[in-house]
Amino acid sequence: MTATFSTRFGAWGLVAGASEGLGAAFATALARRGLHLLLVARREAPLAELAARLRAEFGVEVRVLAVDLAEPEGLDAMIRATVMLELGVAIYNAAYAPVGPLLGVPADDLQRVVDVNVRGPLAFVRALAPAMVARRRGALVLMSSLAGLQGSPRVATYAASKSFCTILAEGLWHELRAANVDVLASCAGAIRTPGYAGASRRREAPGILDAAVVAEQTLAAIGRGPRVIPGLLNRVAAWVLGRLLPRRWAVAIMASSTRELA
Ligand SMILES: NC(=O)c1ccc[n+]([C@@H]2O[C@H](COP(=O)([O-])OP(=O)(O)OC[C@H]3O[C@@H](n4cnc5c(N)ncnc54)[C@H](OP(=O)(O)O)[C@@H]3O)[C@@H](O)[C@H]2O)c1
């Protein structure tokens, strides 16, 4: 499996938003497949700790870069750090999700959602895809969310930003197919991460998955279509909300679910 994965896509993996939670699970899953890694997030200490563990456990080279992807300078630094790497799999996992009625969220926080969750992934694919196209191999993964499949009250801007990621990845999936470059949106339901634990007031959402499961199912879905929804229950929920119910009911169901978020 190891040789196959790096041969198919390329020698290096990039995880943007790698210091904990799902990003750390992606980093571990890629290292297990033999990819060298560039790990990016704001906090240097957890990145360095993860890098040391992955070097020791899997014998891969791991570089870390502590930058804020909300800032254009942070995005530029990440892109510059990839220039000499043969990037095989690049995953944009970082996100910002302030919770509350839109009119109660400071305008700067709403702008930050757009910066991290929209400008970031767009700059990411625009900058990284050309080298993959030139090499005629590689994979770009954008982390998205079931919240982005319909309006989601109390996380309206976050949900809209995730919709952007899904639709962007789907369109790019088709555009880059002929160049043998895979693009995938992973539309996850609830995931056991520090971010989720910090935002959830109730114990656990139905269909919640471990981060390692979401990472594995996402990587397994590369090359199989433009979008994956990890977890059977989440796929059923997406079908019911997106195809079966009238739109206004789907939004109302999301409202009762996001009421649990603090
Ligand atoms: N958790 C869920 O239930 C759930 C459900 C559906 C979809 N998702 C999606 O899955 C992804 C991961 O979720 P998660 O719960 O693991 O998120 P998280 O706990 O918020 O972690 C996100 C990662 O991104 C980094 N990050 C955040 N803002 C950044 C910034 N401005 N610049 C650089 N790095 C930044 C964080 O590290 P630093 O703090 O060190 O920067 C962290 O490593 C997100 O895209 C999220 O939208 C999550």
The ligand as an SDF file (V2000), in Angstrom:
LIG
                    3D

 48 52  0  0  0  0  0  0  0  0999 V2000
  -15.0950   18.5160   13.9110 N   0  0  0  0  0  0  0  0  0  0  0  0
  -16.2350   18.3320   13.2560 C   0  0  0  0  0  0  0  0  0  0  0  0
  -17.2530   17.8900   13.8260 O   0  0  0  0  0  0  0  0  0  0  0  0
  -16.3090   18.6410   11.7690 C   0  0  0  0  0  0  0  0  0  0  0  0
  -17.4720   18.3260   11.0700 C   0  0  0  0  0  0  0  0  0  0  0  0
  -17.5290   18.5750    9.7030 C   0  0  0  0  0  0  0  0  0  0  0  0
  -16.4410   19.1300    9.0450 C   0  0  0  0  0  0  0  0  0  0  0  0
  -15.3180   19.4460    9.7620 N   0  0  0  0  0  0  0  0  0  0  0  0
  -14.1940   20.0430    9.0530 C   0  0  0  0  0  0  0  0  0  0  0  0
  -13.0520   19.2470    9.2670 O   0  0  0  0  0  0  0  0  0  0  0  0
  -11.8850   20.0780    9.3650 C   0  0  0  0  0  0  0  0  0  0  0  0
  -11.1670   19.8140   10.6740 C   0  0  0  0  0  0  0  0  0  0  0  0
  -12.0370   19.9510   11.7560 O   0  0  0  0  0  0  0  0  0  0  0  0
  -11.4740   19.9880   13.2380 P   0  0  0  0  0  0  0  0  0  0  0  0
  -12.6460   19.8530   14.1410 O   0  0  0  0  0  0  0  0  0  0  0  0
  -10.3050   19.0580   13.3790 O   0  0  0  0  0  0  0  0  0  0  0  0
  -10.9750   21.5060   13.2840 O   0  0  0  0  0  0  0  0  0  0  0  0
  -10.1350   22.2570   14.4060 P   0  0  0  0  0  0  0  0  0  0  0  0
  -10.1370   21.4620   15.6840 O   0  0  0  0  0  0  0  0  0  0  0  0
  -10.6440   23.6320   14.4430 O   0  0  0  0  0  0  0  0  0  0  0  0
   -8.6710   22.1820   13.8000 O   0  0  0  0  0  0  0  0  0  0  0  0
   -8.3630   22.7600   12.6070 C   0  0  0  0  0  0  0  0  0  0  0  0
   -6.8640   22.7390   12.3510 C   0  0  0  0  0  0  0  0  0  0  0  0
   -6.6000   23.8720   11.5460 O   0  0  0  0  0  0  0  0  0  0  0  0
   -5.6620   24.7190   12.1960 C   0  0  0  0  0  0  0  0  0  0  0  0
   -6.0690   26.0810   11.9350 N   0  0  0  0  0  0  0  0  0  0  0  0
   -7.2330   26.6940   12.2740 C   0  0  0  0  0  0  0  0  0  0  0  0
   -7.2090   27.9700   11.8640 N   0  0  0  0  0  0  0  0  0  0  0  0
   -6.0150   28.1760   11.2500 C   0  0  0  0  0  0  0  0  0  0  0  0
   -5.4080   29.3050   10.6570 C   0  0  0  0  0  0  0  0  0  0  0  0
   -6.0090   30.4930   10.5960 N   0  0  0  0  0  0  0  0  0  0  0  0
   -4.1730   29.1520   10.1210 N   0  0  0  0  0  0  0  0  0  0  0  0
   -3.5340   27.9660   10.1860 C   0  0  0  0  0  0  0  0  0  0  0  0
   -4.0540   26.8650   10.7500 N   0  0  0  0  0  0  0  0  0  0  0  0
   -5.2920   26.9840   11.2810 C   0  0  0  0  0  0  0  0  0  0  0  0
   -5.7210   24.3630   13.6760 C   0  0  0  0  0  0  0  0  0  0  0  0
   -4.4640   24.5180   14.3170 O   0  0  0  0  0  0  0  0  0  0  0  0
   -3.9380   25.8510   15.0260 P   0  0  0  0  0  0  0  0  0  0  0  0
   -4.9650   26.2160   16.0540 O   0  0  0  0  0  0  0  0  0  0  0  0
   -2.6310   25.4100   15.6010 O   0  0  0  0  0  0  0  0  0  0  0  0
   -3.7780   26.8540   13.9520 O   0  0  0  0  0  0  0  0  0  0  0  0
   -6.0120   22.8630   13.6040 C   0  0  0  0  0  0  0  0  0  0  0  0
   -4.8270   22.1490   13.4140 O   0  0  0  0  0  0  0  0  0  0  0  0
  -12.3800   21.5120    9.2130 C   0  0  0  0  0  0  0  0  0  0  0  0
  -12.2290   21.9270    7.8800 O   0  0  0  0  0  0  0  0  0  0  0  0
  -13.8470   21.4260    9.5730 C   0  0  0  0  0  0  0  0  0  0  0  0
  -14.6140   22.4270    8.9220 O   0  0  0  0  0  0  0  0  0  0  0  0
  -15.2290   19.2110   11.1070 C   0  0  0  0  0  0  0  0  0  0  0  0
  1  2  1  0
  2  3  2  0
  2  4  1  0
  4  5  1  0
  4 48  2  0
  5  6  2  0
  6  7  1  0
  7  8  2  0
  8  9  1  0
  8 48  1  0
  9 10  1  0
  9 46  1  0
 10 11  1  0
 11 12  1  0
 11 44  1  0
 12 13  1  0
 13 14  1  0
 14 15  2  0
 14 16  1  0
 14 17  1  0
 17 18  1  0
 18 19  2  0
 18 20  1  0
 18 21  1  0
 21 22  1  0
 22 23  1  0
 23 24  1  0
 23 42  1  0
 24 25  1  0
 25 26  1  0
 25 36  1  0
 26 27  1  0
 26 35  1  0
 27 28  2  0
 28 29  1  0
 29 30  1  0
 29 35  2  0
 30 31  1  0
 30 32  2  0
 32 33  1  0
 33 34  2  0
 34 35  1  0
 36 37  1  0
 36 42  1  0
 37 38  1  0
 38 39  2  0
 38 40  1  0
 38 41  1  0
 42 43  1  0
 44 45  1  0
 44 46  1  0
 46 47  1  0
M  CHG  2   8   1  16  -1
M  END
$$$$
